[in-house]
């Protein structure tokens, strides 16, 4: 028996491994390469991403219909409607300058060579760090650029008084800056879950990957999650939000 809230967090390619464990390849085959070639087509020039061929989704669904059961939370769970609120944060001049400089280096790197995946990913990560307010240098030192997101968080913290808020960060320097800026804020540790449920921690800072799966009870005192920097992983995003959007 395989149980998962997000069986296709990225796309239908993710189904093969799960089904291979359950039916030993009876329905989707024993070879991932064959599965990919049969049901998917290359979606970009470099071959980094694949998309379903026309009609492939329906074919896969039929093959799994006798062994898979889908129960949607909207149909079965009595939970309040979730509201997603985008808060615009203007990058200050210093941040804009650093961002444009790094963006230019990324474009130059892309033009230089076809083999750019590693360097491009590194530079894209640095762009994301700059928007967060600080960036690691080559020696893993932290270079602070701005406090725009921190100031926005302070306003949210003031607006909601002492109500517990889960603050989700993508970088250690981001978490450190949140802990320094918000008096009483604490870093996530599962052993403090009881204190969190009693409302004794008003700001809990965490890397989403450390609590996105298998943890229950955050919702007992908290209804607000603040994403300081979003993750690239759709599964991590959905599962982390599901720590609060759940019964109890």
Residue pairs with C-beta under 8 A, 6 or more apart in sequence:
1 22
2 18
2 21
2 22
4 18
5 238
5 239
5 242
6 234
6 235
6 238
6 239
7 14
7 15
7 18
8 14
8 15
9 233
9 234
9 235
9 238
10 234
10 235
11 50
11 51
11 52
12 39
12 40
12 52
12 56
12 57
12 60
13 36
13 40
13 50
15 28
15 60
15 64
16 28
16 29
16 32
16 35
16 36
17 32
19 25
19 27
19 28
19 64
19 67
20 28
20 30
20 32
22 67
23 67
24 30
25 31
27 63
27 64
27 67
28 35
28 60
28 63
28 64
29 35
29 38
36 50
38 56
39 52
39 53
39 56
39 59
39 60
40 50
40 51
40 52
40 53
40 56
41 50
41 51
41 52
41 53
42 49
42 50
43 49
43 50
43 51
46 114
46 117
48 117
73 79
77 246
77 247
78 247
79 245
79 246
79 247
80 223
80 245
82 241
82 245
87 152
87 156
89 148
89 149
89 152
90 148
91 99
91 131
91 146
91 148
92 146
92 148
94 145
94 146
95 130
95 131
95 133
95 145
95 146
95 148
98 130
98 135
98 145
99 127
99 130
99 131
102 123
102 126
102 127
102 130
103 127
105 123
106 120
106 123
106 124
106 127
109 116
109 119
109 120
109 123
110 116
110 120
126 135
126 136
128 170
128 229
129 135
129 136
129 171
129 173
130 145
131 149
131 229
132 149
132 169
132 170
132 171
132 173
132 174
132 228
132 229
133 144
133 145
133 146
133 147
133 148
133 149
133 150
133 174
133 177
134 142
134 143
134 144
134 145
134 171
134 173
134 174
134 177
135 142
135 143
135 145
135 173
136 142
136 143
136 171
136 173
137 143
142 173
142 176
144 177
147 177
147 181
149 228
149 229
150 177
150 178
150 181
153 167
153 178
153 181
153 182
153 226
153 228
154 181
154 182
156 165
156 226
157 165
157 182
157 202
157 203
160 224
162 199
162 202
163 202
163 222
163 223
163 224
164 196
164 199
164 201
164 202
164 203
164 204
164 221
164 222
164 224
165 202
165 203
165 204
165 222
165 224
165 225
165 226
166 204
166 206
166 218
166 222
166 224
166 225
166 226
166 243
166 244
167 178
167 182
167 185
167 203
167 204
167 205
167 206
167 225
167 226
167 228
168 206
168 207
168 208
168 225
168 226
168 227
168 228
168 240
169 175
169 178
169 205
169 206
169 207
169 228
169 229
170 207
170 208
170 228
170 229
170 230
170 231
171 229
174 228
174 229
175 187
175 205
175 206
175 207
178 185
178 203
178 205
178 228
179 185
179 186
179 187
179 205
182 203
184 201
184 202
184 203
185 202
185 203
185 204
185 205
186 192
186 201
186 203
186 204
186 205
187 204
187 205
187 206
188 204
188 205
188 206
188 207
188 210
188 211
190 211
190 215
192 201
192 204
193 217
193 218
195 201
196 204
196 217
196 218
196 221
196 222
197 217
197 220
197 221
198 221
199 221
204 222
208 227
208 231
208 236
208 237
208 240
209 231
209 236
211 218
211 240
211 243
212 235
212 236
212 239
212 240
212 243
213 239
215 243
216 243
216 246
216 248
217 248
218 243
218 244
219 243
219 244
219 245
219 246
219 248
220 248
222 244
223 244
224 244
225 240
225 241
225 243
225 244
227 237
230 237
231 237
231 240
